[in-house]
Amino acid sequence: MLVGAACSGSDDPVDLKDAVKVDKGDIGQCLLFDEAIGDTVQKLPYIDCTEAHTHEIYAVLTYEPDVVYPGFGDLEDEARTYCLEQFEDYVGRSAFDSSLFYSWMVPTLDGWNDKDVEDRSTVCVLGAPGSTLSETMKGKNR
């Protein structure tokens, strides 16, 4: 589940009424972000992977419902390690040897604590520096 994921150090409150949840079933989905993306994402801009896209979801780490929000810094630290570990299994090449980059989105405090949303997932994404992709990167060994 991903709702109101923060891509940077923002813990500002957000309106989650139209948020979209992300889970492991979204692995392999492609996204098209534009320059207007802010610190907080409520709805992911899904697009078919055969169309030009900027990112692809390659892993999702979901926390149990009884876990207390660990804080943005701790979520970032765990995401950095988890997303790196998952990259090679998805792409077929180490992130250190790849032409692709990886990044992540972590839950905000508001999304985590909202009873209707319960955003408890970190989403790992990959992309190509300075360009778009036109197919899935799963198993492409790039």
C-alpha positions in Angstrom: 0.0 0.0 0.0 1.3 3.4 -0.8 -0.5 6.6 0.0 1.0 10.0 0.3 4.5 8.6 0.0 7.2 11.2 0.7 10.0 11.3 -1.8 12.0 13.6 0.3 12.2 15.0 3.9 8.7 16.3 4.0 6.3 15.3 6.8 3.8 18.0 5.9 0.1 17.0 6.3 -1.6 15.9 3.1 -5.2 15.3 2.0 -5.5 11.6 1.5 -9.1 11.3 0.4 -8.2 10.4 -3.2 -5.1 8.4 -2.4 -4.3 5.2 -4.2 -2.9 2.2 -2.3 0.1 0.2 -3.6 1.0 -3.3 -2.6 3.2 -6.2 -4.0 0.6 -6.7 -6.8 1.9 -3.4 -8.3 5.4 -4.7 -8.9 6.1 -4.3 -12.6 3.8 -1.3 -13.0 5.2 1.7 -14.9 4.8 5.3 -13.9 5.1 8.6 -15.8 6.1 11.5 -13.4 6.5 15.0 -14.7 8.6 17.9 -13.4 5.7 19.0 -11.3 6.1 16.1 -8.8 6.3 17.4 -5.3 7.6 16.1 -2.0 4.5 14.1 -1.4 2.7 11.7 -3.9 -0.9 10.8 -3.3 -1.8 9.1 -6.7 0.7 7.3 -8.8 0.7 8.2 -12.5 0.4 4.6 -13.9 1.1 4.1 -17.6 1.5 1.0 -19.8 5.1 -0.1 -19.8 5.2 0.0 -23.7 4.6 3.7 -23.5 7.4 6.2 -22.5 7.7 6.1 -18.8 10.0 7.6 -16.1 9.8 4.9 -13.4 8.9 1.3 -12.8 7.9 -0.3 -9.5 10.3 -3.2 -8.8 9.7 -4.0 -5.1 7.3 -3.1 -2.3 8.1 -3.5 1.4 5.0 -3.6 3.6 5.0 -3.1 7.4 2.6 -4.9 9.7 -0.4 -2.9 11.0 0.8 -3.0 14.7 4.1 -1.3 13.9 4.4 2.3 15.2 5.5 4.9 12.6 9.3 4.6 12.9 10.0 8.1 11.5 11.0 9.3 8.1 14.8 8.9 8.7 14.4 5.2 9.7 12.1 4.5 6.8 14.6 6.1 4.4 17.5 4.0 5.9 15.5 0.8 5.5 14.4 1.7 2.0 17.9 2.4 0.9 19.0 -1.1 1.9 15.9 -3.0 0.9 15.7 -1.4 -2.6 19.3 -2.0 -3.3 18.9 -5.7 -2.2 15.9 -6.2 -4.5 17.3 -4.4 -7.6 19.5 -7.2 -9.0 16.7 -9.8 -8.6 14.4 -7.7 -10.7 16.7 -6.3 -13.3 19.3 -9.1 -13.5 22.3 -6.8 -12.8 23.7 -5.2 -9.7 22.6 -1.6 -9.2 26.3 -0.7 -9.1 26.8 -2.1 -12.6 23.5 -1.0 -14.1 22.8 1.9 -16.4 19.5 2.4 -14.4 19.0 4.3 -11.2 16.9 3.2 -8.2 14.9 5.3 -5.7 12.0 4.8 -3.3 9.0 6.4 -1.8 8.2 5.9 1.9 4.9 6.5 3.8 4.2 9.8 5.5 3.1 10.0 9.1 -0.4 11.1 8.0 -0.8 8.1 5.6 0.6 5.7 8.2 -1.8 6.8 10.9 -5.0 7.5 8.8 -7.4 4.6 9.7 -9.0 4.7 6.2 -5.7 4.6 4.4 -3.1 2.8 6.6 -0.2 3.4 4.2 2.4 1.0 5.5 4.5 0.4 2.3 7.8 1.6 0.9 7.8 1.4 -2.9 11.1 0.9 -4.8 11.3 2.4 -8.3 13.9 2.3 -11.1 14.4 4.6 -14.1 17.0 5.7 -16.7 19.0 8.8 -15.9 18.0 11.7 -18.2 15.7 9.6 -20.4 12.5 7.6 -20.4 12.0 3.8 -20.8 9.7 2.2 -23.4 9.5 -1.4 -22.0 9.7 -3.2 -18.7 13.2 -3.5 -17.2 12.4 -6.8 -15.5 15.2 -9.3 -16.4 16.7 -6.9 -19.0 20.2 -7.0 -17.4 20.8 -3.3 -17.9 
